[in-house]
Amino acid sequence: MKRGVMLVPLTLIVAIVMSALAVVRTKHENRGLVTQLESLRTERERLDMEWAQLQLEEATLANNNRVEHIARQKLGMIEPPDYVIVQERSR
């Protein structure tokens, strides 16, 4: 009978130790996930800033005045003086 009486406290001690180990493991995993989350948030902020800069650059490059200036200066393009229709010659 003494053996049965000792089995209950021993079982409870094992359960407590296992529970404590599970808590420690869970806290460790939680800390790792929080660290990963902060890292991802920092990366997201960096990417958001880069995206905003790229949108600004795109808007600057697509500016009509800039495109017209490049067309005139670098490519030598001009506006036609009048509306001209060029007909294809038949062969």
C-alpha positions as CSV (number, residue, x, y, z in Angstrom):
1,M,0.0,0.0,0.0
2,K,2.9,2.3,0.6
3,R,3.9,2.0,-3.0
4,G,0.5,3.3,-4.2
5,V,0.7,6.2,-1.9
6,M,4.1,7.2,-3.3
7,L,3.0,6.8,-6.9
8,V,0.6,9.7,-6.8
9,P,3.1,12.4,-5.6
10,L,5.7,11.0,-8.0
11,T,3.3,11.2,-10.9
12,L,2.4,14.8,-9.9
13,I,6.1,15.8,-9.7
14,V,6.7,14.3,-13.2
15,A,3.6,16.2,-14.5
16,I,4.8,19.5,-12.9
17,V,8.3,19.1,-14.4
18,M,6.9,18.3,-17.8
19,S,4.6,21.3,-17.6
20,A,7.5,23.5,-16.5
21,L,9.6,22.3,-19.5
22,A,6.7,23.0,-21.8
23,V,6.3,26.5,-20.5
24,V,10.0,27.2,-20.9
25,R,9.9,25.8,-24.5
26,T,6.8,27.9,-25.4
27,K,8.3,31.1,-24.0
28,H,11.5,30.4,-25.9
29,E,9.6,29.9,-29.2
30,N,7.5,33.0,-28.4
31,R,10.6,35.2,-28.0
32,G,12.0,33.9,-31.3
33,L,8.8,34.6,-33.1
34,V,8.6,38.1,-31.6
35,T,12.2,38.8,-32.8
36,Q,11.3,37.5,-36.2
37,L,8.1,39.7,-36.3
38,E,10.1,42.8,-35.4
39,S,12.6,42.0,-38.1
40,L,9.8,41.5,-40.7
41,R,8.2,44.8,-39.6
42,T,11.5,46.6,-40.1
43,E,11.9,45.0,-43.6
44,R,8.3,46.0,-44.5
45,E,9.0,49.6,-43.5
46,R,12.1,49.6,-45.6
47,L,10.3,48.2,-48.6
48,D,7.4,50.7,-48.1
49,M,9.9,53.5,-48.2
50,E,11.7,52.1,-51.3
51,W,8.3,51.7,-53.0
52,A,7.4,55.3,-52.3
53,Q,10.8,56.5,-53.7
54,L,10.2,54.3,-56.8
55,Q,6.8,55.8,-57.4
56,L,8.2,59.3,-57.1
57,E,11.0,58.4,-59.5
58,E,8.5,57.0,-62.0
59,A,6.3,60.1,-61.7
60,T,9.4,62.3,-62.3
61,L,10.6,60.3,-65.3
62,A,7.1,60.3,-66.9
63,N,6.7,64.0,-66.6
64,N,5.4,65.4,-70.0
65,N,7.8,68.4,-69.9
66,R,10.8,66.1,-69.4
67,V,9.7,63.7,-72.1
68,E,9.2,66.6,-74.5
69,H,12.6,68.1,-73.6
70,I,14.4,64.8,-74.3
71,A,12.4,64.3,-77.6
72,R,13.5,67.8,-78.8
73,Q,17.0,68.0,-77.5
74,K,18.4,64.5,-77.7
75,L,16.3,63.0,-80.5
76,G,15.8,66.1,-82.6
77,M,12.1,65.7,-82.8
78,I,9.8,68.6,-83.7
79,E,6.1,69.1,-83.9
80,P,4.8,69.0,-87.4
81,P,3.7,72.5,-88.6
82,D,0.3,71.3,-89.8
83,Y,-1.6,68.1,-89.9
84,V,-0.1,66.2,-92.7
85,I,-1.4,62.9,-94.2
86,V,1.2,60.8,-96.0
87,Q,-0.4,58.4,-98.5
88,E,1.3,55.2,-99.3
89,R,2.2,54.8,-103.0
90,S,0.8,51.7,-104.7
91,R,3.4,49.5,-106.4
